[in-house]
Amino acid sequence: MAQWNSAVGAPQLARLLSSQHPGRRGQDGRAHNGRGLDGEAAAQAADGGRSAAVPTARKVPAYRSLADGLRLLVLEGRIPVATRLPAERELAAALHVSRTTVAAAFEALRADGFLESRRGSGSWTAVPAGKPLPTRGLDPLPPDSEGTVIDLGCAALPAPEPHLTQAFQGALAALPPYAHTHGDYPAGLPVLRQALADRYTERGVPTMPQQIMVTTGAMGGVGALARMLAPHGERIAVEHPSYANVLQLLRETGARLVPVPMADRLAGWDLPAWHRTLREAAPRLAYVVADFHNPTGALAGAEQRRELVAAARDSGTILIADETMADLPMGPPGSTRALSTDAPECQLPPPMASFDTGGSTVITVGSVSKSIWAGLRIGWVRAAPEVIRSLTAARAYADLGSPVLEQLAVTELLTGDGWEQAVTLRRARARENREALTAALRAQLPDWEFTVPHGGLTLWVRTGGLSGSRIAEAGERVGVRVPSGPRFGVDGAFEGFVRLPFTITEPLAREAAARLAAAADLVRSGAPALSDVPRSYVA
């Protein structure tokens, strides 16, 4: 019986390996060093003509460079465990190296526990016995890692206090009548659905409670919509890059992802590219983040929103608009004005749904995870009543409903002053963190490039010609955890990027930047990869 359940072709594997050296890529996107993937490729590609003060890249044997590249693809989850690799001769031809080099690399991977082979069945990827499986996502570090590792993998802030505690105190007082019921509310508590509908109406999008379903976070809403509206094999258009966890969720539902590039320098969407995609690919769904896009931080303007909604309507594509970051405008860098929703720098374009007068093109997903606290797992879907009814009916086979006490706490925040007070604190804290992080990066890593967004929680950073995946791996060794660019892309894109969140204060930001600089030096020097699986990769 075969021990593998998927396969990767030699050309695709060659592209994934070459993407790890973005500083040495030619016009065709392949790594070019004159001899294929050799021992100097990883080191020389990383150097990119830097000054003599930078550590000189060491010469790595060709087979070890190949083995390290394959191991990194497994650790990143970009090649799943139990994936059959191409035959040695086939891979050698695709990489322009000798078969001996490939055979030695495979043997090194087998010795380290990252490859298993059987005569007649080929070779397939693995992880060492007793180690956790890698994942494309980044889960929060366990509490026992605090104080030793700076976690830049999770774009979430601590809870705003005392507002969260006060909301739960009010929720406990309101709980007794609900405790006398069965407690299952598949569409959500009526009081919360009404509060959310009122909030949309105040934002200029008239909404009834029947258009709201409460979910377990925004991810719960996106997952339910994808399963219902895009059966296995349907095309779903996504911004490129896009939110890593949603990309993986859509992959696991069997969707065929169609990437659409973002415009440069936080200019929002590349609308000509969207028009081509909607016209030629005719995707069933499209997932977009108009408000401080994750990971780039881009804000789509009102006319961009109007044009994309019209184009989607013409093509019959349903837009899932994720508003998770919509409460976090911060204004331009260096702004000193006190933040409030009335401040000019905090004014957002109208919601996507406001341009969908018929109500059949835009479905909105929201959440309290960024606005209030990620531990408060409450999200929602706003859609036409018939869509909400179908989602609610399907929920009987999923999670039945969201926790009642948490729903009451969110209701307390929305129906009083707590919500606005809490998000005002969040914006102020995120802005301080943004200024601290960008200043630290400019001081420690002046060749890294980024454009500072005016809101949200994430900074999309080009890493000066170095591999983001290798920086992430080296960061594990020096005590800083960062997600690499390919987590936010399709088919190995964005290897030259990392995403950094505005979640740490000024002293920690300086230390994080120093550790990232140390990680970058390790990559430049050609330091060999660890043979062990980083402990922060969790299933």
Residue, then its C-alpha position, 0 to 999 in steps of 0.5 A: m500500500a502506498q504511504w503517500n496521499s499526494a504528489v508534487g511534480a518536478p517543475q513545481l518543486a523546482r519553482l518552489l525551491s527557486s523561490q527561496h532565493p528571490g535575490r537571484r531570480g531572472q525575468d522568468g522567475r527562476a533562480h539563475n546561477g549558471r549551474g542550477l541549484d548548487g552549494e553557493a546558491a543559497a548564500q550568494a542569492a542572499d547577499g545581493g551586493r551588500s557591503a563588506a560589513v555583512p558576514t560573508a556567505r559560506k560555501v554549502p555543499a550542493y546536496r546540503s543546500l538542496a536538502d535544506g530547501l526541501r526541509l524548509l518547504v516541509l516545515e513551512g507546510r508548502i509541501p504537505v507531509a506524505t507527499r510523493l516527491p519526483a524520481e531522483r533523475e526527474l528532479a535532477a533534470a528540473l534543477h539542472v544538477s547531477r543525480t548524485t546531488v539529488a540522491a545525497a540530498f534525499e539520503a540526508l533527509r532520510a537520516d534526519g527523518f524528513l523523508e521515507s522511501r520504499r523500493g517500488s513506491g518512491s520517496w515521500t515527505a515526513v517529519p521525525a517521529g514524535k514531532p508535531l506536524p507542520t502547518r501553514g498557519l501560525d498558532p499563538l505560542p504556548p504560555d511557557s514560551e513567553g519571556t524567551v520568544i518574541d511572537l510576531g506571528c499573531a496579529a492580535l492585541p491584549a484585551p482592552e480593560p476595564h471594558l471587557t471585564q465590565a461587559f462580562q459583568g453585565a453579561l452575567a447579570a443578563l444571563p439568568p433568563y437564557a439559562h432557563t432555555h436550551g441555550d442553542y441559538p443557531a442564528g445568534l441571540p436576537v438581542l445581538r442580531q438586533a444590535l449588529a443590525d443597528r450598527y450597520t444601519e448607523r453606518g449607512v447600510p440599512t439592515m434587519p436582524q434577519q440579515i445577521m447570523v452570529t458565528t464563531g469568529a469571522m473564520g466561522g463565517v467564511g468557512a460556512l459561506a465557502r462550504m455552502l456557496a462554493p462546492h468542491g472544485e469551484r473557483i474562488a478569487v482571492e487577493h494576492p497576498s491574502y490572509a493566510n488562515v483564510l487561504q488555508l481554510l479555502r484550500e481545505t474546502g477544495a476550492r480552486l484559488v484564483p489569485v488577483p494581485m494587489a496594487d503597489r504601495l497600499a493603493g488598494w486593488d488592481l482593478p484591471a486585474w480584477h476585471r480580467t479575472l472576473r471576466e475570464a475565470a468567472p469565479r463563484l466567490a471572491y474573498v476581499v479585505a477592503d479595510f486595512h487589508n491583511p497582510t499589506g494594510a491597504l485601504a480600498g477607496a470608495e470608487q474602487r469598492r463601487e467598481l469592484v461590486a459592479a464588476a462582480r455583479d456583472s460576472g455573477t460572482i459573490l463578494i465576501a467582504d471581510e471587515t475584521m480590521a474596519d474599526l482600526p483606522m489610525g491616520p498617517p505616520g507621525s499623527t499626534r491627534a487624539l484618535s476618535t471616529d470623528a477624526p478626519e484621518c479615521q474616516l473610512p470609505p462606505p462599507m462594501a455592502s452600501f454599493d450593493t443596492g440589490g443585496s445579492t452581490v456582497i456578503t459581509v463578514g465581521s468579528v470582534s477579534k481585532s476590535i476588542w479581543a481575539g479571545l472573544r470568539i464572536g463574529w457574524v455574517r450580514a447577507a440577504p435573509e434567504v442566505i442567512r436562513s440557509l446558513t442557519a439550517a446548515r449549522a445544525y451539522a457544524d457547531l450549532g451556535s456560538p456561546v451565549l455568555e460571549q454573545l451577551a458580552v458583545t451585546e453589552l459593548l454594542t448597546g452602551d459606550g463600551w464599544e467605542q471606548a474600547v476601540t478608541l483605546r485599541r487604535a491608540r495602542a496600535r498606533e503607538n506600536r506601529e510607530a515603535l516597530t517602524a522606527a526599530l526596523r529602519a534603525q536595525l534593518p535599513d534595507w528592508e522596505f515597507t509602506v506604512p499603512h494608515g490602519g489595521l494591525t499588519l506591516w508587509v515588509r520586503t526583506g532586502g532580497l533575502s528569503g522570508s522562509r529562511i528568515a522565519e526559520a533563523g528567527e526561531r533560533v534567535g528568539v523571534r517568531v515571524p510568518s514568512g510571505p509564502r503563507f499569504g500567497v498561492d504556489g510559493a509567491f512572496e518568498g521575499f516578504v514577511r508580515l510583522p504585526f503592530t502588537i508589541t510596545e517600544p522596548l520589545a519592538r527594538e529587541a524584536a528588530a535586533r533579533l530579526a537583524a540577527a536572523a537576517d545575518l544568519v541567512r546571509s552567512g549561509a548558516p545551515a538549517l536545523s535538522d529539528v522541527p521548530r517547536s512552535y510549529v503546531a498542528 
